[in-house]
Amino acid sequence: MKLSGSDYDLSTAVWRKSTYSDGSGGNCLEVLDGVPEALPVRDSKVTDGPVLVFRTGAWSTFVAGLKRS
């Protein structure tokens, strides 16, 4: 099953800045907690822009790969 931001009602979502974001405010991701089996992600500078939705396992694998780099 393919996930997308349109699969969820995000109109009242409370986003938080990801701990993986750049501390200087330049490269910032916001994530949405509490979505079962998924992790919605968006650009904090384009809050009305697209939302990427990752399965939690895929996101964990992605982050682990970045840490190894």
C-alpha positions as CSV (number, residue, x, y, z in Angstrom):
1,M,0.0,0.0,0.0
2,K,1.4,3.4,-1.0
3,L,1.0,6.2,1.6
4,S,0.5,9.9,0.8
5,G,-0.2,13.0,2.7
6,S,-3.7,13.0,1.3
7,D,-4.4,9.8,3.1
8,Y,-4.6,11.7,6.4
9,D,-6.4,14.8,7.6
10,L,-3.5,17.1,8.5
11,S,-5.5,20.3,8.8
12,T,-5.2,20.4,12.6
13,A,-1.9,18.6,12.9
14,V,0.7,19.9,15.4
15,W,4.0,19.5,13.7
16,R,7.4,19.5,15.5
17,K,10.8,20.3,14.3
18,S,12.8,17.1,13.7
19,T,15.8,16.5,15.8
20,Y,17.6,15.8,12.5
21,S,17.2,19.3,11.3
22,D,19.9,21.9,10.9
23,G,20.1,24.0,14.1
24,S,20.8,27.2,12.2
25,G,17.3,27.3,10.8
26,G,18.3,26.5,7.2
27,N,17.6,22.8,6.6
28,C,14.5,22.1,8.7
29,L,12.2,19.2,8.6
30,E,9.0,19.0,10.6
31,V,7.5,15.7,11.5
32,L,4.1,14.6,12.8
33,D,3.9,12.2,15.7
34,G,1.0,9.9,16.4
35,V,0.2,8.6,13.0
36,P,0.0,4.8,13.2
37,E,2.7,3.0,11.2
38,A,3.7,6.2,9.3
39,L,5.8,9.3,9.7
40,P,4.6,12.4,7.8
41,V,7.5,14.9,7.0
42,R,7.4,18.4,5.5
43,D,9.7,21.3,4.9
44,S,9.3,23.8,7.8
45,K,9.7,26.7,5.4
46,V,6.9,25.6,3.1
47,T,4.2,24.6,5.6
48,D,1.5,24.6,2.9
49,G,3.6,22.5,0.6
50,P,3.7,18.8,0.0
51,V,3.9,16.2,2.8
52,L,6.0,13.0,2.4
53,V,4.7,10.0,4.3
54,F,7.1,7.3,5.2
55,R,6.4,3.9,6.8
56,T,8.1,4.0,10.2
57,G,10.4,1.1,9.3
58,A,11.5,2.8,6.0
59,W,12.2,6.0,7.9
60,S,14.3,4.1,10.5
61,T,16.3,2.4,7.8
62,F,16.8,5.8,6.1
63,V,18.0,7.5,9.3
64,A,20.3,4.5,10.1
65,G,21.9,4.8,6.6
66,L,22.5,8.5,7.2
67,K,24.2,7.8,10.5
68,R,26.6,5.4,8.8
69,S,27.6,7.9,6.1
